[in-house]
Amino acid sequence: MKIHNFYAGPSILPQYTIKNTADAILDFAGTGLSVMEVSHRSKEFVAVMDEAQALFKELLNIPDGYSVLFVGGGASTQFAMVPFNLFKKKAAYLNTGAWSKKAIKEAQYFGEIDVVASSENKLFNYIPKGYTIPEDADYFHITTNNTIYGTEIKYDMDSPVPLVADMSSDIFSRPVDISKYALIYGGAQKNLAPSGVTFVIVRDDILGKMDRYIPTMLNYQTHIDKGSMFNTPPVVPVFAALQTLQWLKQNGGIEAMHKTNEYKAGLLYNEIDRNSIFRATVVEQSDRSLMNICFVMKEGYEGLEKAFFDYATAEGMVGIKGHRSVGGFRASTYNAMPVDSIKALIKTMQDFESNNK
């Protein structure tokens, strides 16, 4: 039986990435050594880091004046690293879910926080609109895709202050106008690599303006100056990230990936909206994530939730259980998710419906 991987993260990766990384664990670049044991300062691994940074810039069309970093600590460390480097007197945040709340919690220790809008009143099942970004803020922070609740900001907004975005779960899934952002960061374990490496895209001119001491490892300039090699980087995830970047380029780049992602999400959302047993948790179509598609049982069918989970699991659908704070189901449809897996889930939903009318 074929297994269809809908986990939210760590999640599905291209077979190209998995195979090449597995090969490099046995023999990296013909050195006779594993990529797990070779020096990060060897010419072979320096070439990996250089190519990964270059492909990052090429695929996302990153303008001059930006640096691409690979660091440790996950996106959660960035919740503190951003204010350490950018927060002087006041910062603005958009609260759209659990991860933005965690970012707000870390930033509040640095000074005044202006939460410009929040969707918490409806369990984060929509993206707030009509808010004003304060022009006296040091930066405005958003989380573009909310893995738990299935909402996504799918456009690049204009901001009167430096715009900071957590793009952990939708980076490389759609074109992004990098010039509108001062800083973008994210954990790699959704659309890029195994967990263990965090990417940062930072506009160089926003740094170096703090009077406070910034701990060495939390200072972006530290990693810029050393090309992400100040300390030993997470070499295996960085190598895997390079494989995914190569795979993206070979498969038409971001535009092609976005087209496929819209198609996949459209198929599944159409079935959820059609099906008499299920309903989407996010009603507004413009707010629906292309990466994390959340749905629950319709009123009157709540008692069938476990039955559907068991049935779907038996059919090879892995990782579709919704987050514990939401319940129901979540199908994560990242770049590496094949269309055939979406169709298999749809057939499973249709068969279950037929058997339970």
MOQUI-V914001 format. One record per residue. N is the residue number from 0. RES is the residue in one small letter. SS is DSSP state (H for helix, E for strand, C for the rest). OMEGA is omega as a letter, one per 30 degrees, with the letter a starting at -180 (999 if undefined). Layout:
N;RES;SS;OMEGA
N;RES;SS;OMEGA
//
This chain:
0;m;C;l
1;k;C;l
2;i;C;l
3;h;E;a
4;n;E;l
5;f;C;l
6;y;C;a
7;a;C;l
8;g;C;f
9;p;C;a
10;s;C;a
11;i;C;l
12;l;C;l
13;p;C;l
14;q;H;l
15;y;H;a
16;t;H;a
17;i;H;a
18;k;H;a
19;n;H;l
20;t;H;l
21;a;H;l
22;d;H;a
23;a;H;l
24;i;H;l
25;l;H;a
26;d;C;a
27;f;C;l
28;a;C;l
29;g;C;a
30;t;C;a
31;g;C;l
32;l;C;l
33;s;C;l
34;v;C;l
35;m;C;a
36;e;C;a
37;v;C;l
38;s;C;l
39;h;C;l
40;r;C;l
41;s;C;a
42;k;H;a
43;e;H;a
44;f;H;l
45;v;H;l
46;a;H;l
47;v;H;a
48;m;H;a
49;d;H;a
50;e;H;l
51;a;H;l
52;q;H;a
53;a;H;l
54;l;H;l
55;f;H;a
56;k;H;a
57;e;H;a
58;l;H;a
59;l;H;a
60;n;C;a
61;i;C;a
62;p;C;l
63;d;C;l
64;g;C;l
65;y;E;l
66;s;E;l
67;v;E;a
68;l;E;l
69;f;E;a
70;v;E;l
71;g;C;l
72;g;C;a
73;g;H;l
74;a;H;a
75;s;H;l
76;t;H;l
77;q;H;l
78;f;H;l
79;a;H;a
80;m;H;l
81;v;H;l
82;p;H;l
83;f;H;a
84;n;H;a
85;l;H;a
86;f;C;l
87;k;C;a
88;k;C;a
89;k;E;l
90;a;E;a
91;a;E;a
92;y;E;l
93;l;E;a
94;n;E;a
95;t;C;l
96;g;C;a
97;a;H;a
98;w;H;l
99;s;H;l
100;k;H;l
101;k;H;l
102;a;H;l
103;i;H;a
104;k;H;l
105;e;H;a
106;a;H;a
107;q;H;l
108;y;H;a
109;f;H;a
110;g;C;a
111;e;E;l
112;i;E;l
113;d;E;l
114;v;E;a
115;v;E;l
116;a;E;a
117;s;E;l
118;s;C;a
119;e;H;a
120;n;H;l
121;k;H;l
122;l;C;l
123;f;C;a
124;n;C;l
125;y;C;l
126;i;C;l
127;p;C;l
128;k;C;l
129;g;C;l
130;y;C;l
131;t;C;l
132;i;C;a
133;p;C;a
134;e;C;l
135;d;C;l
136;a;C;l
137;d;C;l
138;y;C;l
139;f;E;a
140;h;E;l
141;i;E;l
142;t;E;a
143;t;C;a
144;n;E;a
145;n;E;a
146;t;C;a
147;i;C;a
148;y;C;l
149;g;C;l
150;t;E;a
151;e;E;l
152;i;C;a
153;k;C;l
154;y;C;a
155;d;C;a
156;m;C;l
157;d;C;a
158;s;C;l
159;p;C;l
160;v;C;a
161;p;C;a
162;l;E;l
163;v;E;a
164;a;E;l
165;d;E;l
166;m;C;a
167;s;C;a
168;s;C;l
169;d;C;l
170;i;C;l
171;f;C;l
172;s;C;a
173;r;C;l
174;p;C;l
175;v;C;l
176;d;C;a
177;i;H;a
178;s;H;l
179;k;H;a
180;y;C;l
181;a;C;a
182;l;E;l
183;i;E;l
184;y;E;l
185;g;E;l
186;g;E;a
187;a;C;a
188;q;C;l
189;k;C;a
190;n;C;a
191;l;C;a
192;a;C;l
193;p;C;l
194;s;C;l
195;g;C;l
196;v;C;l
197;t;E;l
198;f;E;l
199;v;E;l
200;i;E;a
201;v;E;l
202;r;E;a
203;d;H;a
204;d;H;l
205;i;H;a
206;l;C;l
207;g;C;a
208;k;C;a
209;m;C;l
210;d;C;a
211;r;C;l
212;y;C;l
213;i;C;l
214;p;C;a
215;t;H;a
216;m;H;l
217;l;H;a
218;n;C;a
219;y;H;a
220;q;H;l
221;t;H;a
222;h;H;l
223;i;H;a
224;d;H;a
225;k;C;l
226;g;C;a
227;s;C;a
228;m;C;l
229;f;C;l
230;n;C;a
231;t;C;l
232;p;C;l
233;p;C;a
234;v;H;a
235;v;H;l
236;p;H;l
237;v;H;l
238;f;H;l
239;a;H;l
240;a;H;l
241;l;H;l
242;q;H;l
243;t;H;l
244;l;H;l
245;q;H;l
246;w;H;l
247;l;H;a
248;k;H;a
249;q;H;a
250;n;C;l
251;g;C;l
252;g;H;a
253;i;H;a
254;e;H;a
255;a;H;l
256;m;H;l
257;h;H;l
258;k;H;l
259;t;H;l
260;n;H;l
261;e;H;l
262;y;H;a
263;k;H;a
264;a;H;l
265;g;H;l
266;l;H;a
267;l;H;l
268;y;H;l
269;n;H;l
270;e;H;l
271;i;H;a
272;d;H;a
273;r;H;a
274;n;C;a
275;s;C;a
276;i;C;a
277;f;E;l
278;r;E;l
279;a;E;l
280;t;C;l
281;v;C;a
282;v;C;a
283;e;C;a
284;q;H;a
285;s;H;a
286;d;H;a
287;r;E;a
288;s;C;l
289;l;C;a
290;m;C;a
291;n;E;a
292;i;E;a
293;c;E;l
294;f;E;a
295;v;E;l
296;m;E;l
297;k;C;l
298;e;C;a
299;g;C;a
300;y;C;a
301;e;H;a
302;g;H;a
303;l;H;a
304;e;H;a
305;k;H;a
306;a;H;l
307;f;H;l
308;f;H;a
309;d;H;a
310;y;H;a
311;a;H;l
312;t;H;l
313;a;H;l
314;e;C;l
315;g;C;l
316;m;E;a
317;v;E;l
318;g;C;a
319;i;C;l
320;k;E;a
321;g;C;l
322;h;C;a
323;r;C;a
324;s;C;a
325;v;C;a
326;g;C;l
327;g;C;a
328;f;E;l
329;r;E;l
330;a;E;l
331;s;E;a
332;t;C;a
333;y;C;a
334;n;C;a
335;a;C;l
336;m;C;a
337;p;C;l
338;v;H;a
339;d;H;l
340;s;H;l
341;i;H;a
342;k;H;l
343;a;H;l
344;l;H;l
345;i;H;l
346;k;H;l
347;t;H;l
348;m;H;a
349;q;H;l
350;d;H;l
351;f;H;l
352;e;H;a
353;s;H;a
354;n;H;a
355;n;C;l
356;k;C;999
//
